[in-house]
């Protein structure tokens, strides 16, 4: 009986650990993908938000109109202004809170932590159908993020 109880406890602990670490991060945020063209990015962004600011055609700030988790997306383009180089999402503090584990694999990510911030960083190598990229989840809270970014590494 004791062995069965111990086995059940081990299985429950394993299931909990697996549930709290996300899968491998994706090279996109809310459908805006690294490497997609500027026109493709604008088509997607116009469906989910409104352009608030543009800096020398290389970086844009979009206010999201109906996402419960994020309030803004910042999108930066390559030097030729033709494809998405990085995306940063800003958490919606009045909306649904997003855990680090919802967007990054905590078991694989590197954690840098101070009293003021927690930063999880994970590098994903290039594959045949996607560029290599780095993802970061940053926040002051130990559980919930404030910023989430994906950036091409090439």
Secondary structure, DSSP 4 states (H G I P E B T S, - for coil): -HHHHHHHHHHHHHHHHHHTS--PPPSEETTEETT-BHHHHHHHHHHHEEEEEEETTTEEEEEESS-SSEEEEEEEE-TTS-BEEEEEEEE-TTS---BHHHHS-TTTSEEEE-SS-EEEEEEE--BTTB--EEEEEEESSSSB-SEEEEEE--
